[in-house]
Structure formats: structure tokens, C-alpha cells
Amino acid sequence: MTRRVAITGLGPITPIGIGRDAFWDGLRSGRSGVCRVDDLVDLDGIDVKIGAPVRDFDPLAFMDAKHARRVDRSAQLALGASSLALEDAGFSNAGYDPDRVAVITGTGIGGMETFDANLREMLDRGPRRVSPFFVTSLMPNALAGEISIQFGFRGANFGVVSACASSAHAIGLAAHLISAGLADAAVAGGAEAVLLRITFAGFARIGAVSRRNDEPERASRPFDLGRDGFVMGEGAGFVVLEDYDRAAARGARIYAELAGCGMTGDAFHITSPAEDGEGARRAIELALEQAGVAPSDVDYINAHGTSTEPNDRIETLAIKRAFGSAATKVKISSTKSQVGHLLGAAGGVEAIATLLSMEHGFIPATKNYEVPDPACDLDYTPVSTTLPIRIALSNSFGFGGQNAVLAFVKE
């Protein structure tokens, strides 16, 4: 990268807290956002009854009722999270040319709630009952368009769809735009809202989700021998990125520099990561190379850590291959153990978790890590720990073999 890129604003909307401080309080206290959701979703006939919803999100805190009715829940979450990030950055007084402010968003599935509701309406009452806002609410790029319109940002504007790596890709691409001089600032991240009967059925059919229905808070257990799948959640995570020198000159709080982003593809299988961890390994190494740091310099890795058997095992292998002898010394944890898997929003929320860990010098534990798996033999931080963190990675790996690793450096 040429121009340095600073992260100056954080906007999380998660199952354990909305906003920077509430989210951090949830992480630090070990709160779980996983619960029974059959009061929210009709799960009759589906043997998965748990998820990680954002129960206390009020879209009217961020938009008027008319606007809220015209957009999908994923866009509501994205608008809310981007608003929080911009407020945290003090961006309204930053003095940027709106033509030079980019908006890059990620989502894994898009407006699935809109699709589900309108399909049911059409089947029940006919095609004339389909909403005129169906298409504009459904399309994955609606998140970027809505944010741009809301705040008047006229720079590069597009959406990224790469499954669970979507919002990490969005943040990395935004950084590249700033670094290359194609933008001076950006709002980037992702949102997902697919806690629906059809998506629960789909993930259950491929055996990807936990069925630990009687112990929801213990269901997401990354790297543990007893893991039986991820827990599907919803939420959004957006950050504000700025040209580092301009951010410093305006006196912005700089959480860290986004110094590298490794992006690779497995070219292996549509759902399973490559068995040798090759794609993930290369993404890690590219992020470190761009950041100009050695594996031994890294203090912390916020792992993708989904709580599925192959992902955790292969991510462990990828870290070992990329880090060599330093792999046993770096602290690793998975915040999915608390918030579940937010799919296309995961990378954004986990980047925020990483940055807050760096700010506070504190690593949240990997909850429910109780019985070590011989194939997962690194330090997954079973107990929260205080540790100064100068360099950290945030890993995101998606269905389709699409990988993104963000490298943050704090001065």
C-alpha cells in the first residue's frame, strides 16, 4: 500500500450490544448472544432452534418510519451501523469532499427477508401483491446505495458478495482505494439479516449448524473437540477509514492503521476449505507481507473460528503453516463463541472486535473451549487475558473458498 490508512470510527450492531461501548462491554464480560429463536422464527420440522438475533435493534433510531418500511432489515442494520461509525469518527466535521468518500459494503446473501416475505405474498395473494420496493430491497448492493444516499457520499460505491468474507473484503478494498489515491475516506463493512425459516432449513440440510438446542449459550464452541456446527446470527459492522495523514492532522482518534489485506481463493470446494489450508495460508502471508511485519511480531489473531469441524481444524493448519514456530506463541480467539456467525457481517464485526481488543489491551476468551481437539493445538485463549496488542490479524474465510485477512498495526 502507498498512502497509509487509518481506522477512525467503529459501528457495531451485534447480538451482544449495539454501539462501540455496549459491544465491548458484552465482549469483555463474556456475554453470549445465542438463544432459542423459535419464538421469532417458525422452526417447526427443523431440528435447529437456536440463533443469535439482535433483539433490541430499533431502526427508527436511525431513519424515519417510511424509509424503514422501504428497505430490508439488512439495510436497516447497515444504515444503523454506518451511522454509529461516522458518529464515532466525528466525521461530520472532517471536511472531506463527498466526491472522495467511498462506500463499500458486504453481505453474504442480501435482502433475504424481503425475498421471503414477497414470495409468500405472491403465492398467497398473487403477483400484484409484490412490493414495488421488492427489487431495490432485495439487491445486495442496496446497502452501499442506501448509505451513500443517506450521507451524500459520492465516491466509489459498490457491494461485495463473498459469503462470510464479504465485509472483510469490503474493508480491505476500501483501504486499497484510499491507499491508491482513489478516495480520501470510506465507510466500509457489512450487514446480514437472514434468521428465517428457509435459511435455517438450508444450513441444517448441509449439516453446518449446531443442534445444541438445550444449551444455546454453549452451542458455539470454536476449536473445541465437541463442536457440532456454527450458530447463525445477524448484525452489522462498519468502520470509517481515512487517509492516515489527514486523520492525524484533524486530530481524529486513530484506533489502528490497516496496513495489509490478503485476499485469495481456494479453488477447491464450494463449502469446504482446502484440506491443506493453502488459500487461508496465502491470505495470512499476503496480509503480513503488505503490512511489513513478521509472524513473530503478531500479538493476536481474531480467528474465523466458526465452530465447524473442518473450518477450525484447517484454519489451525493454515496459521501453523504461515507462522511456523511463531504459531504456538500468538494469542488466538474467536468472538463467534459469543455472537454466533454473522455470515456476511462477520468480518466487519470481528474487525471491530480486533480493534477494540487492541485499544483496551484485552483479549476476550474463546467461550466454551473446554476439551482440546488434537487437531487444534494452538493457544485459543480459553480465559480472557490482558495483553498489550500492537499488531493483530482478523481472519475471514467464506463458502466458495474466498479468503480475506486484515492486518492492523497500532503505533
TISE-820331 format. One line per field, with one value per residue (C-alpha): x, y, z; residue in three letters; residue number from 1. Coordinates in steps of 0.2 Angstrom, whole numbers. Layout:
// residues N
xx = [X; ...]
yy = [Y; ...]
zz = [Z; ...]
aa = [ala; ...]
i = [NUM; ...]
***
This chain:
// residues 411
xx = [0; 6; -4; -7; -24; -31; -47; -56; -74; -82; -100; -106; -124; -122; -132; -122; -123; -126; -113; -94; -96; -110; -102; -86; -94; -103; -86; -77; -90; -91; -110; -117; -130; -135; -153; -168; -176; -191; -201; -195; -195; -206; -194; -207; -199; -182; -170; -161; -169; -155; -148; -140; -153; -151; -167; -166; -162; -174; -172; -182; -166; -158; -171; -189; -203; -207; -189; -188; -203; -195; -179; -174; -168; -151; -151; -158; -144; -131; -138; -138; -120; -113; -121; -113; -96; -97; -103; -88; -76; -83; -84; -97; -84; -70; -70; -69; -75; -90; -84; -69; -78; -81; -94; -90; -102; -103; -116; -117; -135; -143; -161; -167; -181; -188; -187; -195; -210; -214; -213; -225; -237; -236; -240; -254; -262; -255; -241; -249; -246; -227; -220; -214; -199; -195; -181; -172; -173; -168; -152; -136; -129; -143; -133; -120; -133; -143; -128; -122; -139; -141; -125; -122; -105; -102; -86; -83; -99; -102; -106; -95; -103; -91; -100; -93; -78; -89; -87; -68; -66; -76; -65; -49; -55; -59; -42; -34; -44; -38; -20; -20; -26; -44; -53; -48; -60; -73; -86; -85; -91; -106; -123; -134; -151; -157; -164; -178; -186; -179; -161; -162; -168; -155; -140; -147; -148; -130; -126; -117; -126; -126; -141; -136; -154; -155; -139; -139; -125; -114; -118; -104; -88; -74; -59; -67; -67; -86; -91; -105; -108; -110; -124; -132; -133; -137; -130; -119; -101; -95; -79; -73; -56; -46; -30; -19; -10; -27; -34; -19; -20; -38; -35; -45; -44; -35; -38; -25; -18; -25; -8; -12; -26; -23; -36; -35; -46; -45; -51; -56; -74; -90; -92; -76; -59; -44; -38; -20; -26; -17; -29; -30; -11; -8; -20; -12; 5; 0; -8; 8; 19; 9; 10; 28; 28; 34; 24; 33; 28; 9; 2; -16; -27; -46; -49; -63; -66; -84; -86; -87; -76; -67; -65; -57; -45; -40; -38; -27; -16; -16; -10; 4; 10; 10; 18; 30; 37; 28; 11; 12; 16; 2; -14; -30; -48; -65; -78; -91; -91; -101; -110; -113; -109; -115; -111; -108; -107; -94; -79; -84; -90; -74; -63; -71; -68; -50; -48; -56; -45; -30; -37; -40; -26; -38; -42; -59; -59; -65; -80; -85; -67; -67; -60; -45; -45; -29; -30; -32; -17; -14; -17; -36; -37; -49; -49; -49; -32; -24; -11; -3; -8; 2; -1; -16; -25; -43; -47; -62; -65; -81; -90; -83; -66; -65; -52; -48; -36; -34; -18; -19; -4; -5; 8]
yy = [0; 18; 30; 24; 20; 24; 17; 31; 25; 9; 5; -12; -19; -36; -49; -44; -25; -10; 3; 3; 3; -9; -21; -20; -22; -38; -45; -41; -48; -64; -61; -73; -68; -86; -91; -100; -91; -102; -88; -77; -89; -104; -119; -132; -148; -140; -148; -132; -120; -108; -92; -75; -62; -43; -42; -23; -15; -1; 5; 21; 27; 29; 33; 38; 25; 27; 24; 9; 1; 3; -6; -24; -27; -29; -12; -5; -13; -6; 11; 10; 3; 16; 30; 24; 23; 40; 47; 38; 46; 63; 63; 77; 89; 81; 92; 79; 82; 70; 65; 57; 47; 29; 17; -1; -14; -33; -45; -64; -66; -49; -45; -62; -56; -46; -61; -72; -61; -56; -74; -79; -64; -68; -86; -82; -67; -65; -55; -38; -40; -40; -24; -10; -10; -28; -27; -12; -20; -37; -32; -35; -18; -9; -7; 3; 13; 17; 23; 34; 42; 44; 53; 61; 51; 51; 42; 24; 14; -4; -20; -36; -53; -67; -76; -75; -65; -51; -37; -40; -39; -23; -15; -21; -15; 2; 3; -1; 14; 26; 19; 21; 39; 35; 40; 50; 42; 27; 19; 0; -15; -27; -32; -48; -52; -70; -78; -85; -102; -105; -101; -112; -126; -124; -123; -138; -148; -146; -150; -134; -128; -133; -143; -140; -133; -137; -127; -112; -102; -117; -121; -110; -118; -114; -126; -137; -156; -156; -143; -148; -133; -114; -104; -92; -74; -57; -40; -27; -20; -4; 6; 23; 23; 39; 44; 42; 59; 68; 59; 64; 82; 84; 76; 60; 46; 33; 15; 7; 8; -5; -10; -25; -36; -53; -59; -77; -91; -109; -116; -132; -134; -123; -126; -134; -125; -133; -148; -141; -124; -117; -102; -96; -98; -87; -74; -73; -72; -58; -48; -49; -45; -30; -24; -27; -37; -54; -68; -66; -48; -53; -52; -58; -66; -64; -81; -85; -99; -104; -120; -132; -147; -143; -124; -124; -138; -131; -113; -120; -128; -113; -102; -115; -116; -97; -93; -108; -108; -92; -101; -108; -91; -80; -77; -83; -81; -82; -70; -81; -90; -75; -68; -83; -82; -66; -73; -58; -46; -57; -49; -32; -36; -46; -32; -20; -33; -34; -15; -14; -28; -18; -2; -10; -22; -36; -52; -59; -78; -91; -96; -114; -120; -135; -151; -148; -156; -164; -156; -139; -137; -118; -105; -101; -91; -101; -87; -69; -61; -44; -41; -26; -28; -18; -30; -40; -50; -53; -69; -71; -86; -89; -103; -103; -103; -84; -78; -61; -57; -39; -34; -20; -10; 2; 15]
zz = [0; -4; 7; 25; 30; 47; 56; 65; 68; 74; 72; 78; 79; 87; 97; 112; 111; 99; 98; 102; 121; 123; 111; 120; 137; 130; 124; 140; 151; 141; 137; 125; 111; 107; 112; 107; 92; 89; 97; 82; 68; 63; 65; 65; 57; 58; 71; 74; 86; 91; 84; 88; 85; 88; 98; 104; 87; 83; 65; 70; 80; 63; 50; 49; 48; 30; 25; 37; 28; 11; 15; 20; 38; 32; 25; 41; 51; 38; 40; 59; 60; 47; 57; 73; 64; 57; 74; 82; 70; 72; 53; 51; 54; 45; 30; 16; -2; -3; -21; -12; 1; -4; 2; 1; 8; 10; 13; 10; 5; 3; 6; 10; 22; 8; -4; 8; 13; -5; -12; 2; -3; -21; -19; -7; -15; -32; -41; -39; -20; -23; -16; -28; -17; -19; -31; -23; -6; -12; -21; -12; -17; -9; 7; -2; -11; 4; 14; 0; -2; 17; 20; 2; -1; -20; -21; -27; -22; -23; -14; -11; -10; -4; 9; 26; 20; 12; 24; 27; 8; 8; 22; 13; -4; 4; 11; -6; -14; -1; -2; -21; -20; -27; -12; 4; 16; 16; 25; 24; 32; 31; 37; 37; 42; 37; 53; 43; 41; 24; 29; 45; 34; 21; 33; 43; 27; 24; 42; 45; 61; 79; 86; 104; 107; 125; 129; 117; 126; 125; 107; 98; 104; 91; 91; 105; 102; 105; 92; 80; 69; 69; 76; 64; 69; 62; 64; 56; 57; 49; 51; 45; 35; 31; 24; 39; 37; 35; 50; 61; 55; 60; 77; 75; 86; 77; 83; 71; 54; 42; 35; 25; 17; 10; -2; -10; -17; -13; -30; -21; -15; -13; 5; 12; 14; 5; 16; 17; 22; 6; 2; 20; 22; 7; 13; 30; 22; 10; 24; 34; 18; 14; 32; 33; 48; 53; 60; 77; 78; 78; 96; 92; 79; 79; 71; 59; 71; 66; 77; 62; 62; 46; 47; 64; 60; 43; 50; 63; 50; 40; 54; 58; 40; 39; 56; 58; 75; 80; 79; 96; 104; 96; 106; 96; 100; 91; 96; 86; 103; 109; 94; 83; 65; 57; 39; 28; 43; 52; 45; 49; 67; 70; 63; 76; 90; 85; 85; 102; 109; 103; 111; 128; 128; 132; 123; 125; 128; 116; 126; 128; 124; 136; 128; 117; 99; 95; 78; 85; 96; 97; 111; 108; 124; 135; 148; 144; 146; 147; 134; 125; 107; 94; 79; 76; 62; 58; 48; 37; 26; 16; 6; -11; -5; -3; 10; 17; 31; 38; 47; 59; 67; 81; 85]
aa = [met; thr; arg; arg; val; ala; ile; thr; gly; leu; gly; pro; ile; thr; pro; ile; gly; ile; gly; arg; asp; ala; phe; trp; asp; gly; leu; arg; ser; gly; arg; ser; gly; val; cys; arg; val; asp; asp; leu; val; asp; leu; asp; gly; ile; asp; val; lys; ile; gly; ala; pro; val; arg; asp; phe; asp; pro; leu; ala; phe; met; asp; ala; lys; his; ala; arg; arg; val; asp; arg; ser; ala; gln; leu; ala; leu; gly; ala; ser; ser; leu; ala; leu; glu; asp; ala; gly; phe; ser; asn; ala; gly; tyr; asp; pro; asp; arg; val; ala; val; ile; thr; gly; thr; gly; ile; gly; gly; met; glu; thr; phe; asp; ala; asn; leu; arg; glu; met; leu; asp; arg; gly; pro; arg; arg; val; ser; pro; phe; phe; val; thr; ser; leu; met; pro; asn; ala; leu; ala; gly; glu; ile; ser; ile; gln; phe; gly; phe; arg; gly; ala; asn; phe; gly; val; val; ser; ala; cys; ala; ser; ser; ala; his; ala; ile; gly; leu; ala; ala; his; leu; ile; ser; ala; gly; leu; ala; asp; ala; ala; val; ala; gly; gly; ala; glu; ala; val; leu; leu; arg; ile; thr; phe; ala; gly; phe; ala; arg; ile; gly; ala; val; ser; arg; arg; asn; asp; glu; pro; glu; arg; ala; ser; arg; pro; phe; asp; leu; gly; arg; asp; gly; phe; val; met; gly; glu; gly; ala; gly; phe; val; val; leu; glu; asp; tyr; asp; arg; ala; ala; ala; arg; gly; ala; arg; ile; tyr; ala; glu; leu; ala; gly; cys; gly; met; thr; gly; asp; ala; phe; his; ile; thr; ser; pro; ala; glu; asp; gly; glu; gly; ala; arg; arg; ala; ile; glu; leu; ala; leu; glu; gln; ala; gly; val; ala; pro; ser; asp; val; asp; tyr; ile; asn; ala; his; gly; thr; ser; thr; glu; pro; asn; asp; arg; ile; glu; thr; leu; ala; ile; lys; arg; ala; phe; gly; ser; ala; ala; thr; lys; val; lys; ile; ser; ser; thr; lys; ser; gln; val; gly; his; leu; leu; gly; ala; ala; gly; gly; val; glu; ala; ile; ala; thr; leu; leu; ser; met; glu; his; gly; phe; ile; pro; ala; thr; lys; asn; tyr; glu; val; pro; asp; pro; ala; cys; asp; leu; asp; tyr; thr; pro; val; ser; thr; thr; leu; pro; ile; arg; ile; ala; leu; ser; asn; ser; phe; gly; phe; gly; gly; gln; asn; ala; val; leu; ala; phe; val; lys; glu]
i = [1; 2; 3; 4; 5; 6; 7; 8; 9; 10; 11; 12; 13; 14; 15; 16; 17; 18; 19; 20; 21; 22; 23; 24; 25; 26; 27; 28; 29; 30; 31; 32; 33; 34; 35; 36; 37; 38; 39; 40; 41; 42; 43; 44; 45; 46; 47; 48; 49; 50; 51; 52; 53; 54; 55; 56; 57; 58; 59; 60; 61; 62; 63; 64; 65; 66; 67; 68; 69; 70; 71; 72; 73; 74; 75; 76; 77; 78; 79; 80; 81; 82; 83; 84; 85; 86; 87; 88; 89; 90; 91; 92; 93; 94; 95; 96; 97; 98; 99; 100; 101; 102; 103; 104; 105; 106; 107; 108; 109; 110; 111; 112; 113; 114; 115; 116; 117; 118; 119; 120; 121; 122; 123; 124; 125; 126; 127; 128; 129; 130; 131; 132; 133; 134; 135; 136; 137; 138; 139; 140; 141; 142; 143; 144; 145; 146; 147; 148; 149; 150; 151; 152; 153; 154; 155; 156; 157; 158; 159; 160; 161; 162; 163; 164; 165; 166; 167; 168; 169; 170; 171; 172; 173; 174; 175; 176; 177; 178; 179; 180; 181; 182; 183; 184; 185; 186; 187; 188; 189; 190; 191; 192; 193; 194; 195; 196; 197; 198; 199; 200; 201; 202; 203; 204; 205; 206; 207; 208; 209; 210; 211; 212; 213; 214; 215; 216; 217; 218; 219; 220; 221; 222; 223; 224; 225; 226; 227; 228; 229; 230; 231; 232; 233; 234; 235; 236; 237; 238; 239; 240; 241; 242; 243; 244; 245; 246; 247; 248; 249; 250; 251; 252; 253; 254; 255; 256; 257; 258; 259; 260; 261; 262; 263; 264; 265; 266; 267; 268; 269; 270; 271; 272; 273; 274; 275; 276; 277; 278; 279; 280; 281; 282; 283; 284; 285; 286; 287; 288; 289; 290; 291; 292; 293; 294; 295; 296; 297; 298; 299; 300; 301; 302; 303; 304; 305; 306; 307; 308; 309; 310; 311; 312; 313; 314; 315; 316; 317; 318; 319; 320; 321; 322; 323; 324; 325; 326; 327; 328; 329; 330; 331; 332; 333; 334; 335; 336; 337; 338; 339; 340; 341; 342; 343; 344; 345; 346; 347; 348; 349; 350; 351; 352; 353; 354; 355; 356; 357; 358; 359; 360; 361; 362; 363; 364; 365; 366; 367; 368; 369; 370; 371; 372; 373; 374; 375; 376; 377; 378; 379; 380; 381; 382; 383; 384; 385; 386; 387; 388; 389; 390; 391; 392; 393; 394; 395; 396; 397; 398; 399; 400; 401; 402; 403; 404; 405; 406; 407; 408; 409; 410; 411]
***
